[in-house]
Amino acid sequence: MPTSTTDPDRVDAAPASTAVERVTAMLRDEILSGALAPGTPLREESAAARHGVSRHTVRAAFHRLVAERLAVAEPYRGVRVTSFDDREIIALQQLRAALEVEALRIAFARFGGTLPEEVLAPAAAACDAMEAAADGGPGGATDAAWRRIERYHADYHAALVAASDSPRIIEAHTAIGSELLLFVAHVRRHYNVADLVEEHRRLLVELPERGPEAMRAHLEHSTRLLTD
């Protein structure tokens, strides 16, 4: 008889790698939606029972979440959902500045000291999408709408990094994508949608005037909001 490719501890129709991807996606969604709050312990046994897979599959999913920095593994304490204290917020923002400010420096050099309108257009479109996603009245949004806004916000910053045409910087920025989504989820209490959109539209106006330092100021502003 052929060797089974299903999980040895459960009767799963999907190959193990697909099961890991499915469980990772479900846990990721629970973390980003806030269903699993920052600091929540992630238990293999309960997650395996809840998702109908083996503990081996759950363990592999946890490893992926840790690699995405959505979860933290600590000796003798297990795995928990990432929470942002001031030190972690500052560290992430410093990394973003290293990537995004440098990406814009390269982009300005590529285009002779300016950023053409067509280069800024994808970021402007992301602003439009953020504004259109608000469904909770003027400047407001439901939880579901905020999830969309968080992704449009990520698209905005990714578009500006992409203007550098620097593969390694783009790759490094993409690698922190999940962590950035979780970070923006923490920003919600400090912004309504109208303010978030206005701040990002203003950055598009300031970039041609002030250059890459406009991005640095933008990131420093959000850091102060979260740490003051």
TIKOL-105269 format. One record per residue (C-alpha): x, y, z; residue number from 1; residue in three letters. Coordinates in Angstrom, 3 decimals. Example, Ala and Ser with C-alpha at 12.3 -4.5 7.8 and 13.67 -1.06 7.14 Angstrom:
BEGIN
{{12.300 -4.500 7.800} 1 Ala}
{{13.670 -1.060 7.140} 2 Ser}
//
This chain:
BEGIN
{{0.000 0.000 0.000} 1 Met}
{{1.240 3.565 -0.646} 2 Pro}
{{2.603 5.512 2.281} 3 Thr}
{{0.050 7.951 3.676} 4 Ser}
{{0.877 11.654 3.389} 5 Thr}
{{-1.649 12.620 6.030} 6 Thr}
{{-0.782 13.753 9.528} 7 Asp}
{{0.039 10.592 11.528} 8 Pro}
{{-1.921 11.682 14.604} 9 Asp}
{{-5.073 12.873 12.853} 10 Arg}
{{-7.050 11.917 9.804} 11 Val}
{{-6.294 14.936 7.615} 12 Asp}
{{-7.193 15.099 3.952} 13 Ala}
{{-4.470 17.666 3.228} 14 Ala}
{{-0.723 17.021 3.087} 15 Pro}
{{1.182 18.052 6.197} 16 Ala}
{{2.663 21.176 4.597} 17 Ser}
{{-0.806 22.351 3.570} 18 Thr}
{{-2.133 21.683 7.074} 19 Ala}
{{0.693 23.775 8.529} 20 Val}
{{-0.079 26.610 6.122} 21 Glu}
{{-3.788 26.434 6.989} 22 Arg}
{{-3.220 26.491 10.750} 23 Val}
{{-0.612 29.260 10.423} 24 Thr}
{{-3.060 31.364 8.402} 25 Ala}
{{-5.858 30.846 10.933} 26 Met}
{{-3.649 31.699 13.908} 27 Leu}
{{-2.201 34.688 12.057} 28 Arg}
{{-5.715 35.971 11.412} 29 Asp}
{{-6.648 35.529 15.076} 30 Glu}
{{-3.571 37.465 16.178} 31 Ile}
{{-4.011 40.317 13.700} 32 Leu}
{{-7.738 40.602 14.443} 33 Ser}
{{-7.112 40.785 18.179} 34 Gly}
{{-8.980 37.547 18.885} 35 Ala}
{{-5.678 36.395 20.381} 36 Leu}
{{-4.602 39.365 22.460} 37 Ala}
{{-0.975 40.488 22.851} 38 Pro}
{{0.808 38.328 25.383} 39 Gly}
{{-1.653 35.424 25.090} 40 Thr}
{{0.084 32.050 25.592} 41 Pro}
{{-0.202 29.715 22.595} 42 Leu}
{{-0.713 26.111 23.735} 43 Arg}
{{0.017 23.241 21.385} 44 Glu}
{{-2.544 20.862 22.842} 45 Glu}
{{-5.483 23.275 22.814} 46 Ser}
{{-4.601 24.625 19.350} 47 Ala}
{{-4.332 21.072 17.973} 48 Ala}
{{-7.763 20.184 19.357} 49 Ala}
{{-9.334 23.429 18.132} 50 Arg}
{{-7.998 23.109 14.584} 51 His}
{{-8.255 19.330 14.287} 52 Gly}
{{-4.578 18.660 13.574} 53 Val}
{{-1.637 17.075 15.379} 54 Ser}
{{0.614 18.870 17.842} 55 Arg}
{{3.444 18.434 15.329} 56 His}
{{1.464 20.516 12.812} 57 Thr}
{{0.695 23.160 15.430} 58 Val}
{{4.346 23.278 16.497} 59 Arg}
{{5.390 23.933 12.893} 60 Ala}
{{2.755 26.683 12.629} 61 Ala}
{{4.067 28.272 15.835} 62 Phe}
{{7.570 28.267 14.368} 63 His}
{{6.297 30.176 11.335} 64 Arg}
{{4.534 32.749 13.516} 65 Leu}
{{7.723 33.246 15.519} 66 Val}
{{9.661 33.734 12.263} 67 Ala}
{{7.110 36.411 11.289} 68 Glu}
{{7.546 37.953 14.758} 69 Arg}
{{3.825 37.605 15.452} 70 Leu}
{{4.730 35.298 18.325} 71 Ala}
{{7.639 34.992 20.730} 72 Val}
{{9.198 31.747 21.971} 73 Ala}
{{10.843 31.953 25.381} 74 Glu}
{{12.757 29.245 27.254} 75 Pro}
{{10.616 27.607 29.957} 76 Tyr}
{{7.681 29.910 29.113} 77 Arg}
{{6.606 28.559 25.754} 78 Gly}
{{5.141 30.600 22.913} 79 Val}
{{3.023 33.719 23.314} 80 Arg}
{{1.521 36.362 21.038} 81 Val}
{{3.871 39.299 20.498} 82 Thr}
{{3.160 42.383 22.552} 83 Ser}
{{4.730 45.756 21.887} 84 Phe}
{{6.321 47.485 24.838} 85 Asp}
{{8.159 50.769 24.318} 86 Asp}
{{11.489 49.048 23.697} 87 Arg}
{{10.021 46.806 20.986} 88 Glu}
{{8.138 49.686 19.345} 89 Ile}
{{11.311 51.779 19.153} 90 Ile}
{{13.327 48.847 17.794} 91 Ala}
{{10.784 48.137 15.036} 92 Leu}
{{10.551 51.805 14.084} 93 Gln}
{{14.325 52.061 13.925} 94 Gln}
{{14.401 49.097 11.560} 95 Leu}
{{11.648 50.620 9.433} 96 Arg}
{{13.570 53.894 9.258} 97 Ala}
{{16.739 52.088 8.222} 98 Ala}
{{14.847 50.414 5.367} 99 Leu}
{{12.297 53.029 4.318} 100 Glu}
{{14.436 56.156 4.588} 101 Val}
{{17.301 54.475 2.743} 102 Glu}
{{14.896 53.134 0.103} 103 Ala}
{{13.666 56.665 -0.512} 104 Leu}
{{17.222 58.023 -0.648} 105 Arg}
{{17.938 55.521 -3.426} 106 Ile}
{{14.643 56.342 -5.147} 107 Ala}
{{15.413 60.075 -5.161} 108 Phe}
{{18.834 59.323 -6.638} 109 Ala}
{{17.232 57.128 -9.312} 110 Arg}
{{14.911 59.921 -10.421} 111 Phe}
{{17.335 62.822 -10.342} 112 Gly}
{{16.475 64.237 -6.936} 113 Gly}
{{12.702 64.032 -7.144} 114 Thr}
{{9.892 61.461 -7.142} 115 Leu}
{{7.704 61.606 -10.267} 116 Pro}
{{3.947 61.554 -9.838} 117 Glu}
{{3.716 58.076 -11.358} 118 Glu}
{{6.122 56.772 -8.701} 119 Val}
{{3.946 58.203 -5.922} 120 Leu}
{{0.702 57.063 -7.566} 121 Ala}
{{0.536 53.579 -5.947} 122 Pro}
{{0.931 55.120 -2.485} 123 Ala}
{{-1.715 57.722 -3.299} 124 Ala}
{{-4.047 54.924 -4.423} 125 Ala}
{{-3.457 53.165 -1.099} 126 Ala}
{{-4.526 56.369 0.693} 127 Cys}
{{-7.705 56.435 -1.370} 128 Asp}
{{-8.353 52.802 -0.462} 129 Ala}
{{-7.820 53.495 3.258} 130 Met}
{{-10.308 56.353 3.119} 131 Glu}
{{-12.871 54.326 1.178} 132 Ala}
{{-12.602 51.417 3.624} 133 Ala}
{{-13.975 53.463 6.537} 134 Ala}
{{-17.469 52.165 7.212} 135 Asp}
{{-18.171 53.438 10.703} 136 Gly}
{{-19.206 56.987 9.863} 137 Gly}
{{-16.978 60.020 9.246} 138 Pro}
{{-13.427 59.035 10.066} 139 Gly}
{{-14.514 55.792 11.702} 140 Gly}
{{-14.248 52.114 10.922} 141 Ala}
{{-15.402 48.773 12.227} 142 Thr}
{{-12.915 46.077 13.187} 143 Asp}
{{-13.339 44.422 9.777} 144 Ala}
{{-12.707 47.720 8.006} 145 Ala}
{{-9.607 48.362 10.132} 146 Trp}
{{-8.210 45.033 8.963} 147 Arg}
{{-8.497 46.269 5.376} 148 Arg}
{{-7.072 49.672 6.302} 149 Ile}
{{-4.060 48.010 7.932} 150 Glu}
{{-3.310 46.165 4.700} 151 Arg}
{{-3.720 49.302 2.581} 152 Tyr}
{{-1.356 51.051 4.982} 153 His}
{{1.172 48.260 4.415} 154 Ala}
{{0.658 48.655 0.643} 155 Asp}
{{1.382 52.381 0.981} 156 Tyr}
{{4.750 51.898 2.641} 157 His}
{{5.650 48.947 0.415} 158 Ala}
{{4.997 51.111 -2.666} 159 Ala}
{{7.440 53.759 -1.471} 160 Leu}
{{10.085 51.145 -0.678} 161 Val}
{{9.541 49.589 -4.123} 162 Ala}
{{10.448 52.931 -5.713} 163 Ala}
{{14.060 52.181 -4.752} 164 Ser}
{{14.147 49.163 -7.083} 165 Asp}
{{16.562 47.674 -4.526} 166 Ser}
{{15.811 43.910 -4.318} 167 Pro}
{{17.461 43.317 -0.947} 168 Arg}
{{15.800 46.292 0.749} 169 Ile}
{{12.432 45.319 -0.716} 170 Ile}
{{12.952 41.726 0.455} 171 Glu}
{{13.903 42.836 3.980} 172 Ala}
{{10.903 45.176 4.170} 173 His}
{{8.563 42.432 2.974} 174 Thr}
{{9.931 40.144 5.699} 175 Ala}
{{8.591 42.443 8.422} 176 Ile}
{{5.184 42.713 6.748} 177 Gly}
{{3.259 40.638 9.300} 178 Ser}
{{4.896 42.427 12.214} 179 Glu}
{{4.022 45.768 10.621} 180 Leu}
{{0.360 44.716 10.357} 181 Leu}
{{0.365 43.859 14.058} 182 Leu}
{{2.069 47.162 14.840} 183 Phe}
{{-0.624 49.141 12.984} 184 Val}
{{-3.296 47.227 14.884} 185 Ala}
{{-1.750 48.732 18.038} 186 His}
{{-1.972 52.218 16.491} 187 Val}
{{-5.767 52.099 16.178} 188 Arg}
{{-6.457 53.639 19.576} 189 Arg}
{{-4.405 56.715 18.616} 190 His}
{{-6.027 57.432 15.248} 191 Tyr}
{{-9.318 57.714 13.520} 192 Asn}
{{-9.271 56.874 9.826} 193 Val}
{{-9.481 60.493 8.678} 194 Ala}
{{-6.371 61.438 10.666} 195 Asp}
{{-4.461 58.379 9.463} 196 Leu}
{{-5.295 59.140 5.822} 197 Val}
{{-4.511 62.845 6.185} 198 Glu}
{{-1.122 62.097 7.739} 199 Glu}
{{-0.187 59.797 4.865} 200 His}
{{-1.436 62.211 2.202} 201 Arg}
{{0.638 64.940 3.825} 202 Arg}
{{3.715 62.734 3.634} 203 Leu}
{{3.250 62.435 -0.147} 204 Leu}
{{3.240 66.240 -0.367} 205 Val}
{{6.266 66.606 1.901} 206 Glu}
{{8.440 63.961 0.249} 207 Leu}
{{9.197 65.992 -2.918} 208 Pro}
{{9.831 69.044 -0.725} 209 Glu}
{{11.896 67.536 2.097} 210 Arg}
{{13.205 64.315 0.618} 211 Gly}
{{13.733 61.100 2.606} 212 Pro}
{{13.844 62.990 5.920} 213 Glu}
{{10.087 63.482 5.573} 214 Ala}
{{9.709 59.732 6.055} 215 Met}
{{11.972 59.794 9.094} 216 Arg}
{{9.802 62.505 10.657} 217 Ala}
{{6.676 60.516 9.805} 218 His}
{{7.994 57.416 11.591} 219 Leu}
{{9.226 59.411 14.581} 220 Glu}
{{5.753 60.936 14.953} 221 His}
{{4.061 57.519 15.193} 222 Ser}
{{6.747 56.315 17.603} 223 Thr}
{{6.024 59.248 19.924} 224 Arg}
{{2.289 58.556 19.790} 225 Leu}
{{2.821 55.004 20.995} 226 Leu}
{{5.520 55.595 23.590} 227 Thr}
{{4.531 58.910 25.242} 228 Asp}
//
